[in-house]
Amino acid sequence: MRPQDVIRKKRDGAELSREEILFFIDGVTRGTIADYQISALLMAIYLNGMNDAEQEILTEAMLRSGNILDFSSIAKPKADKHSTGGVGDKTSLLIAPMVAACGVCVPMISGRGLGHTGGTLDKLESIPGYRVDLSASEFENVLQTVGYAMSGQTAELAPADKKMYALRDATATVEAIPLIVASIISKKGAAGLDAMVIDVKVGSGAFMRDETRAQALAHALVKTGNSCGIRTRALLTDMNQPLGRAVGNSLEVKECIELLRGEIDDGTRPALDLSIELSAHMLVLSRVDDSLVAARKRLQEILSSGKALESFRANVAAQGGDARVCDEPAKFLPLAAESFKVESPRSGFVTKVNTADVGHGIAAIGGGRVRIDDQIDPSVGFVTDVKIGDRIDAGGSIGTVFCRDEAKANEAVQAIQAAYEIGAAPLEKLLLVKEVINE
């Protein structure tokens, strides 16, 4: 068997056999297939797609290309949540401590932000001392002692995915649904999960802006996750405006700590509400609760008792961070003191937010990265004061940009001001959860 034969077959729209897919992924893993040949197959898959059987075989091959973590010594159900990414999407920081405090083991393998989307690892690293580069033994130790651990993908976990992911970004094949599914499920499956909830974002700040394609992705993720033995469910959720108030690494961590402390307002509530909903589905899939009603009730009790905050505090300490951040986040997080108001150019109602432009505006001042090796400035960000449907006066505050560099800050102010559309008539409030997909 030769790589070019596999490429030709998929180029011509034919179905690849199990043997052909396993051969190719083995070659990717061992380095015997050249980058240009991998890129050619990625483009062939992008153009011609894969059927369910091919997608499942590809995912399984990538999952088994490296180590599969074994947490059988931990006598708890293992579950995780994955998000396709958005702006102000900070739910992982709330979900992991809440679900762990309910008795579920949460081995969370997370990623970094790229483009307009934020990354969980970048947010966590804004906590002084916090380590996300845990070895397998350190990862398991934190799971044993705290109940959840947050780490990046290591070279040993799904190495074929790591190689192919980098080439997908460079060859404009990121959007191919079979490749997205295989990438997500192979990483999550390698973490030894029993259950998984996937948050598929849709809207102006989402990776998938079109709802039909987002639905197709959600169904493919659920079907493939279940085929790999992971009880999987997807929620289609709104990303037509920043989730909560804060956009930017330290600001998002601060918002999460405040929510765990019970400091909630109308602007931050959507981030907590969505986190509770995703967590409730995790508890049901983990068979901790037999209904969403019971799961939501349990989560509210965990929050109000302070157990979720204590779970977060224990994790910060276990992963080398300064746990005092839980008591005085404004003091111990790196936050830019300089602030710049984003004013509304006219009176009216917020009718639309070009959310990706908000994300790009913050990335451009150091809050995100254009290239994977760009350095993050955790202190910069944006805090919004309005949601879609809210009334605002001319000169009123859309929000505030935080940045030490005035010239950069003013560029972000202009970009964000342009991203918020002010119209004459109010719109209905947007549904946070659009659909739950079980198959």
FIVOSE-828328 format. One record per residue (C-alpha): x, y, z. Coordinates in steps of 0.5 Angstrom, whole numbers, plus 500, padded with zeros to 3 digits. Layout:
dofi c1 X | c2 Y | c3 Z
...
END
This chain:
dofi c1 500 | c2 500 | c3 500
dofi c1 503 | c2 507 | c3 498
dofi c1 500 | c2 514 | c3 501
dofi c1 499 | c2 516 | c3 494
dofi c1 494 | c2 511 | c3 493
dofi c1 490 | c2 513 | c3 499
dofi c1 490 | c2 520 | c3 497
dofi c1 488 | c2 518 | c3 490
dofi c1 482 | c2 514 | c3 492
dofi c1 479 | c2 520 | c3 497
dofi c1 481 | c2 525 | c3 491
dofi c1 476 | c2 521 | c3 487
dofi c1 471 | c2 521 | c3 492
dofi c1 471 | c2 513 | c3 494
dofi c1 470 | c2 510 | c3 500
dofi c1 477 | c2 509 | c3 504
dofi c1 477 | c2 502 | c3 507
dofi c1 479 | c2 501 | c3 515
dofi c1 486 | c2 498 | c3 512
dofi c1 488 | c2 504 | c3 508
dofi c1 486 | c2 509 | c3 514
dofi c1 490 | c2 505 | c3 519
dofi c1 496 | c2 505 | c3 514
dofi c1 495 | c2 512 | c3 513
dofi c1 495 | c2 514 | c3 520
dofi c1 500 | c2 510 | c3 523
dofi c1 505 | c2 513 | c3 517
dofi c1 503 | c2 520 | c3 520
dofi c1 504 | c2 518 | c3 527
dofi c1 511 | c2 514 | c3 525
dofi c1 513 | c2 520 | c3 521
dofi c1 514 | c2 516 | c3 515
dofi c1 509 | c2 520 | c3 511
dofi c1 511 | c2 527 | c3 508
dofi c1 507 | c2 533 | c3 510
dofi c1 505 | c2 534 | c3 503
dofi c1 502 | c2 528 | c3 503
dofi c1 498 | c2 529 | c3 509
dofi c1 496 | c2 536 | c3 507
dofi c1 494 | c2 532 | c3 500
dofi c1 489 | c2 527 | c3 504
dofi c1 487 | c2 533 | c3 508
dofi c1 484 | c2 537 | c3 502
dofi c1 481 | c2 531 | c3 499
dofi c1 477 | c2 530 | c3 505
dofi c1 475 | c2 537 | c3 506
dofi c1 473 | c2 537 | c3 498
dofi c1 469 | c2 530 | c3 498
dofi c1 468 | c2 528 | c3 506
dofi c1 467 | c2 522 | c3 509
dofi c1 461 | c2 517 | c3 511
dofi c1 460 | c2 515 | c3 518
dofi c1 464 | c2 509 | c3 517
dofi c1 470 | c2 512 | c3 515
dofi c1 469 | c2 518 | c3 520
dofi c1 469 | c2 513 | c3 526
dofi c1 475 | c2 509 | c3 523
dofi c1 479 | c2 515 | c3 523
dofi c1 477 | c2 517 | c3 530
dofi c1 479 | c2 511 | c3 533
dofi c1 486 | c2 511 | c3 529
dofi c1 488 | c2 517 | c3 531
dofi c1 485 | c2 516 | c3 538
dofi c1 490 | c2 510 | c3 539
dofi c1 496 | c2 513 | c3 535
dofi c1 498 | c2 514 | c3 542
dofi c1 497 | c2 513 | c3 550
dofi c1 490 | c2 512 | c3 553
dofi c1 490 | c2 515 | c3 560
dofi c1 488 | c2 510 | c3 565
dofi c1 484 | c2 512 | c3 571
dofi c1 481 | c2 506 | c3 573
dofi c1 484 | c2 507 | c3 580
dofi c1 479 | c2 513 | c3 581
dofi c1 473 | c2 510 | c3 583
dofi c1 468 | c2 515 | c3 580
dofi c1 465 | c2 516 | c3 573
dofi c1 470 | c2 520 | c3 569
dofi c1 467 | c2 526 | c3 564
dofi c1 469 | c2 532 | c3 561
dofi c1 466 | c2 538 | c3 557
dofi c1 468 | c2 540 | c3 550
dofi c1 467 | c2 547 | c3 547
dofi c1 468 | c2 549 | c3 539
dofi c1 470 | c2 556 | c3 542
dofi c1 467 | c2 563 | c3 542
dofi c1 468 | c2 570 | c3 545
dofi c1 468 | c2 570 | c3 553
dofi c1 467 | c2 563 | c3 553
dofi c1 469 | c2 561 | c3 560
dofi c1 465 | c2 555 | c3 562
dofi c1 470 | c2 550 | c3 563
dofi c1 473 | c2 554 | c3 569
dofi c1 466 | c2 554 | c3 572
dofi c1 464 | c2 547 | c3 570
dofi c1 470 | c2 543 | c3 572
dofi c1 470 | c2 545 | c3 580
dofi c1 462 | c2 544 | c3 580
dofi c1 462 | c2 537 | c3 577
dofi c1 468 | c2 535 | c3 581
dofi c1 464 | c2 537 | c3 587
dofi c1 458 | c2 533 | c3 585
dofi c1 463 | c2 527 | c3 585
dofi c1 465 | c2 526 | c3 578
dofi c1 472 | c2 525 | c3 576
dofi c1 474 | c2 531 | c3 571
dofi c1 480 | c2 530 | c3 567
dofi c1 480 | c2 536 | c3 562
dofi c1 485 | c2 536 | c3 556
dofi c1 484 | c2 543 | c3 554
dofi c1 487 | c2 548 | c3 548
dofi c1 489 | c2 555 | c3 547
dofi c1 486 | c2 560 | c3 544
dofi c1 487 | c2 562 | c3 536
dofi c1 484 | c2 567 | c3 532
dofi c1 478 | c2 571 | c3 535
dofi c1 477 | c2 565 | c3 540
dofi c1 479 | c2 564 | c3 547
dofi c1 483 | c2 558 | c3 550
dofi c1 482 | c2 555 | c3 557
dofi c1 490 | c2 554 | c3 558
dofi c1 491 | c2 561 | c3 557
dofi c1 486 | c2 564 | c3 562
dofi c1 488 | c2 559 | c3 567
dofi c1 496 | c2 561 | c3 566
dofi c1 494 | c2 568 | c3 568
dofi c1 493 | c2 566 | c3 575
dofi c1 500 | c2 567 | c3 578
dofi c1 504 | c2 560 | c3 578
dofi c1 499 | c2 556 | c3 575
dofi c1 501 | c2 550 | c3 571
dofi c1 498 | c2 547 | c3 565
dofi c1 504 | c2 542 | c3 563
dofi c1 503 | c2 537 | c3 567
dofi c1 506 | c2 530 | c3 567
dofi c1 501 | c2 524 | c3 566
dofi c1 503 | c2 522 | c3 574
dofi c1 502 | c2 529 | c3 576
dofi c1 495 | c2 530 | c3 572
dofi c1 493 | c2 523 | c3 576
dofi c1 495 | c2 526 | c3 582
dofi c1 491 | c2 532 | c3 582
dofi c1 485 | c2 528 | c3 579
dofi c1 486 | c2 524 | c3 586
dofi c1 486 | c2 529 | c3 591
dofi c1 482 | c2 535 | c3 588
dofi c1 477 | c2 531 | c3 583
dofi c1 479 | c2 535 | c3 577
dofi c1 485 | c2 537 | c3 573
dofi c1 487 | c2 542 | c3 567
dofi c1 492 | c2 540 | c3 562
dofi c1 494 | c2 541 | c3 555
dofi c1 495 | c2 536 | c3 550
dofi c1 502 | c2 532 | c3 551
dofi c1 506 | c2 529 | c3 545
dofi c1 503 | c2 522 | c3 548
dofi c1 496 | c2 523 | c3 547
dofi c1 493 | c2 523 | c3 540
dofi c1 500 | c2 525 | c3 537
dofi c1 497 | c2 524 | c3 530
dofi c1 492 | c2 529 | c3 531
dofi c1 497 | c2 534 | c3 534
dofi c1 501 | c2 533 | c3 527
dofi c1 494 | c2 534 | c3 523
dofi c1 492 | c2 539 | c3 527
dofi c1 498 | c2 544 | c3 525
dofi c1 497 | c2 542 | c3 518
dofi c1 490 | c2 543 | c3 518
dofi c1 491 | c2 550 | c3 520
dofi c1 496 | c2 551 | c3 515
dofi c1 492 | c2 548 | c3 509
dofi c1 485 | c2 552 | c3 510
dofi c1 482 | c2 545 | c3 511
dofi c1 480 | c2 546 | c3 519
dofi c1 472 | c2 547 | c3 517
dofi c1 472 | c2 540 | c3 515
dofi c1 467 | c2 536 | c3 519
dofi c1 470 | c2 529 | c3 519
dofi c1 477 | c2 532 | c3 521
dofi c1 474 | c2 537 | c3 527
dofi c1 470 | c2 530 | c3 529
dofi c1 476 | c2 526 | c3 529
dofi c1 481 | c2 531 | c3 532
dofi c1 476 | c2 533 | c3 538
dofi c1 474 | c2 525 | c3 540
dofi c1 481 | c2 523 | c3 539
dofi c1 483 | c2 527 | c3 544
dofi c1 477 | c2 527 | c3 549
dofi c1 477 | c2 519 | c3 548
dofi c1 485 | c2 519 | c3 550
dofi c1 483 | c2 522 | c3 557
dofi c1 479 | c2 515 | c3 558
dofi c1 472 | c2 518 | c3 559
dofi c1 466 | c2 515 | c3 560
dofi c1 461 | c2 521 | c3 558
dofi c1 462 | c2 527 | c3 555
dofi c1 458 | c2 534 | c3 553
dofi c1 460 | c2 538 | c3 547
dofi c1 458 | c2 545 | c3 547
dofi c1 457 | c2 547 | c3 539
dofi c1 457 | c2 554 | c3 539
dofi c1 453 | c2 558 | c3 533
dofi c1 453 | c2 565 | c3 531
dofi c1 457 | c2 571 | c3 529
dofi c1 463 | c2 569 | c3 534
dofi c1 463 | c2 562 | c3 533
dofi c1 467 | c2 557 | c3 529
dofi c1 461 | c2 555 | c3 525
dofi c1 456 | c2 561 | c3 524
dofi c1 451 | c2 557 | c3 520
dofi c1 446 | c2 553 | c3 524
dofi c1 445 | c2 548 | c3 519
dofi c1 452 | c2 546 | c3 519
dofi c1 453 | c2 547 | c3 526
dofi c1 447 | c2 542 | c3 527
dofi c1 451 | c2 537 | c3 522
dofi c1 457 | c2 538 | c3 526
dofi c1 454 | c2 536 | c3 533
dofi c1 450 | c2 530 | c3 530
dofi c1 457 | c2 527 | c3 527
dofi c1 460 | c2 529 | c3 534
dofi c1 455 | c2 525 | c3 538
dofi c1 455 | c2 519 | c3 533
dofi c1 462 | c2 518 | c3 533
dofi c1 463 | c2 519 | c3 541
dofi c1 458 | c2 514 | c3 542
dofi c1 461 | c2 509 | c3 537
dofi c1 468 | c2 510 | c3 541
dofi c1 464 | c2 508 | c3 547
dofi c1 463 | c2 515 | c3 550
dofi c1 456 | c2 517 | c3 552
dofi c1 456 | c2 523 | c3 548
dofi c1 451 | c2 529 | c3 548
dofi c1 451 | c2 536 | c3 544
dofi c1 448 | c2 542 | c3 546
dofi c1 447 | c2 548 | c3 540
dofi c1 448 | c2 554 | c3 544
dofi c1 448 | c2 562 | c3 542
dofi c1 455 | c2 565 | c3 540
dofi c1 452 | c2 572 | c3 537
dofi c1 455 | c2 576 | c3 543
dofi c1 460 | c2 575 | c3 548
dofi c1 458 | c2 570 | c3 554
dofi c1 458 | c2 574 | c3 560
dofi c1 461 | c2 580 | c3 561
dofi c1 469 | c2 579 | c3 560
dofi c1 473 | c2 578 | c3 554
dofi c1 480 | c2 577 | c3 556
dofi c1 484 | c2 572 | c3 560
dofi c1 485 | c2 575 | c3 567
dofi c1 478 | c2 579 | c3 567
dofi c1 475 | c2 572 | c3 565
dofi c1 478 | c2 568 | c3 571
dofi c1 476 | c2 574 | c3 575
dofi c1 469 | c2 573 | c3 573
dofi c1 469 | c2 566 | c3 574
dofi c1 471 | c2 567 | c3 581
dofi c1 466 | c2 572 | c3 582
dofi c1 460 | c2 567 | c3 580
dofi c1 463 | c2 562 | c3 584
dofi c1 463 | c2 567 | c3 590
dofi c1 455 | c2 568 | c3 589
dofi c1 457 | c2 575 | c3 586
dofi c1 452 | c2 575 | c3 580
dofi c1 449 | c2 580 | c3 576
dofi c1 444 | c2 580 | c3 569
dofi c1 451 | c2 581 | c3 565
dofi c1 455 | c2 575 | c3 568
dofi c1 449 | c2 571 | c3 569
dofi c1 449 | c2 567 | c3 562
dofi c1 456 | c2 565 | c3 563
dofi c1 453 | c2 561 | c3 570
dofi c1 447 | c2 559 | c3 567
dofi c1 450 | c2 556 | c3 561
dofi c1 455 | c2 552 | c3 565
dofi c1 450 | c2 550 | c3 570
dofi c1 446 | c2 547 | c3 564
dofi c1 452 | c2 543 | c3 561
dofi c1 454 | c2 541 | c3 568
dofi c1 447 | c2 538 | c3 569
dofi c1 448 | c2 534 | c3 562
dofi c1 454 | c2 531 | c3 565
dofi c1 452 | c2 529 | c3 571
dofi c1 446 | c2 525 | c3 568
dofi c1 451 | c2 522 | c3 563
dofi c1 455 | c2 520 | c3 568
dofi c1 449 | c2 517 | c3 572
dofi c1 450 | c2 521 | c3 578
dofi c1 443 | c2 524 | c3 577
dofi c1 437 | c2 521 | c3 573
dofi c1 434 | c2 527 | c3 571
dofi c1 436 | c2 534 | c3 569
dofi c1 432 | c2 537 | c3 574
dofi c1 435 | c2 533 | c3 580
dofi c1 442 | c2 535 | c3 577
dofi c1 441 | c2 543 | c3 577
dofi c1 438 | c2 542 | c3 584
dofi c1 445 | c2 539 | c3 586
dofi c1 449 | c2 544 | c3 582
dofi c1 445 | c2 550 | c3 585
dofi c1 447 | c2 547 | c3 592
dofi c1 454 | c2 546 | c3 591
dofi c1 454 | c2 553 | c3 589
dofi c1 451 | c2 556 | c3 595
dofi c1 454 | c2 552 | c3 600
dofi c1 461 | c2 554 | c3 597
dofi c1 463 | c2 547 | c3 595
dofi c1 464 | c2 549 | c3 588
dofi c1 469 | c2 555 | c3 590
dofi c1 473 | c2 551 | c3 595
dofi c1 474 | c2 545 | c3 589
dofi c1 477 | c2 551 | c3 585
dofi c1 481 | c2 553 | c3 590
dofi c1 484 | c2 546 | c3 591
dofi c1 485 | c2 545 | c3 584
dofi c1 489 | c2 552 | c3 583
dofi c1 493 | c2 550 | c3 589
dofi c1 495 | c2 543 | c3 587
dofi c1 497 | c2 546 | c3 580
dofi c1 502 | c2 551 | c3 583
dofi c1 497 | c2 557 | c3 583
dofi c1 497 | c2 562 | c3 588
dofi c1 490 | c2 560 | c3 591
dofi c1 489 | c2 567 | c3 594
dofi c1 486 | c2 569 | c3 588
dofi c1 480 | c2 566 | c3 590
dofi c1 479 | c2 571 | c3 596
dofi c1 482 | c2 577 | c3 592
dofi c1 482 | c2 576 | c3 585
dofi c1 483 | c2 584 | c3 583
dofi c1 489 | c2 584 | c3 587
dofi c1 492 | c2 577 | c3 585
dofi c1 491 | c2 577 | c3 578
dofi c1 495 | c2 581 | c3 573
dofi c1 490 | c2 586 | c3 571
dofi c1 491 | c2 593 | c3 567
dofi c1 489 | c2 599 | c3 571
dofi c1 488 | c2 603 | c3 565
dofi c1 481 | c2 603 | c3 562
dofi c1 478 | c2 606 | c3 556
dofi c1 470 | c2 607 | c3 555
dofi c1 467 | c2 604 | c3 549
dofi c1 461 | c2 609 | c3 547
dofi c1 455 | c2 608 | c3 543
dofi c1 455 | c2 613 | c3 537
dofi c1 447 | c2 613 | c3 537
dofi c1 441 | c2 612 | c3 542
dofi c1 437 | c2 606 | c3 540
dofi c1 437 | c2 598 | c3 542
dofi c1 443 | c2 593 | c3 541
dofi c1 441 | c2 589 | c3 535
dofi c1 447 | c2 585 | c3 533
dofi c1 454 | c2 584 | c3 535
dofi c1 459 | c2 582 | c3 530
dofi c1 462 | c2 578 | c3 536
dofi c1 468 | c2 575 | c3 532
dofi c1 470 | c2 582 | c3 531
dofi c1 470 | c2 583 | c3 539
dofi c1 475 | c2 577 | c3 539
dofi c1 479 | c2 580 | c3 534
dofi c1 480 | c2 587 | c3 537
dofi c1 482 | c2 584 | c3 544
dofi c1 487 | c2 579 | c3 540
dofi c1 490 | c2 585 | c3 537
dofi c1 492 | c2 588 | c3 543
dofi c1 495 | c2 582 | c3 546
dofi c1 489 | c2 578 | c3 549
dofi c1 489 | c2 573 | c3 544
dofi c1 494 | c2 570 | c3 538
dofi c1 494 | c2 570 | c3 531
dofi c1 499 | c2 565 | c3 530
dofi c1 500 | c2 559 | c3 535
dofi c1 507 | c2 562 | c3 538
dofi c1 504 | c2 569 | c3 539
dofi c1 505 | c2 571 | c3 547
dofi c1 499 | c2 573 | c3 551
dofi c1 498 | c2 579 | c3 555
dofi c1 493 | c2 576 | c3 560
dofi c1 492 | c2 583 | c3 563
dofi c1 488 | c2 586 | c3 557
dofi c1 481 | c2 585 | c3 555
dofi c1 474 | c2 588 | c3 555
dofi c1 468 | c2 588 | c3 559
dofi c1 461 | c2 589 | c3 556
dofi c1 455 | c2 593 | c3 559
dofi c1 450 | c2 591 | c3 554
dofi c1 447 | c2 585 | c3 551
dofi c1 443 | c2 584 | c3 545
dofi c1 436 | c2 587 | c3 546
dofi c1 438 | c2 593 | c3 551
dofi c1 437 | c2 600 | c3 550
dofi c1 443 | c2 605 | c3 550
dofi c1 443 | c2 612 | c3 550
dofi c1 448 | c2 616 | c3 545
dofi c1 455 | c2 617 | c3 549
dofi c1 452 | c2 611 | c3 553
dofi c1 457 | c2 605 | c3 555
dofi c1 458 | c2 599 | c3 551
dofi c1 463 | c2 597 | c3 555
dofi c1 470 | c2 598 | c3 557
dofi c1 477 | c2 596 | c3 554
dofi c1 483 | c2 595 | c3 559
dofi c1 490 | c2 596 | c3 556
dofi c1 496 | c2 599 | c3 558
dofi c1 498 | c2 602 | c3 551
dofi c1 493 | c2 608 | c3 549
dofi c1 494 | c2 607 | c3 542
dofi c1 493 | c2 600 | c3 542
dofi c1 487 | c2 601 | c3 546
dofi c1 484 | c2 606 | c3 542
dofi c1 484 | c2 601 | c3 536
dofi c1 481 | c2 596 | c3 540
dofi c1 475 | c2 601 | c3 542
dofi c1 474 | c2 603 | c3 535
dofi c1 474 | c2 596 | c3 533
dofi c1 469 | c2 594 | c3 538
dofi c1 464 | c2 600 | c3 537
dofi c1 464 | c2 598 | c3 530
dofi c1 462 | c2 591 | c3 532
dofi c1 456 | c2 593 | c3 536
dofi c1 450 | c2 595 | c3 532
dofi c1 445 | c2 600 | c3 534
dofi c1 438 | c2 600 | c3 531
dofi c1 431 | c2 603 | c3 532
dofi c1 427 | c2 597 | c3 535
dofi c1 428 | c2 592 | c3 540
dofi c1 430 | c2 585 | c3 539
dofi c1 427 | c2 579 | c3 543
dofi c1 433 | c2 576 | c3 548
dofi c1 436 | c2 570 | c3 545
dofi c1 436 | c2 563 | c3 547
dofi c1 442 | c2 561 | c3 550
dofi c1 441 | c2 553 | c3 549
dofi c1 438 | c2 552 | c3 542
dofi c1 438 | c2 545 | c3 541
dofi c1 440 | c2 538 | c3 545
dofi c1 442 | c2 533 | c3 541
dofi c1 443 | c2 526 | c3 543
dofi c1 444 | c2 522 | c3 537
END
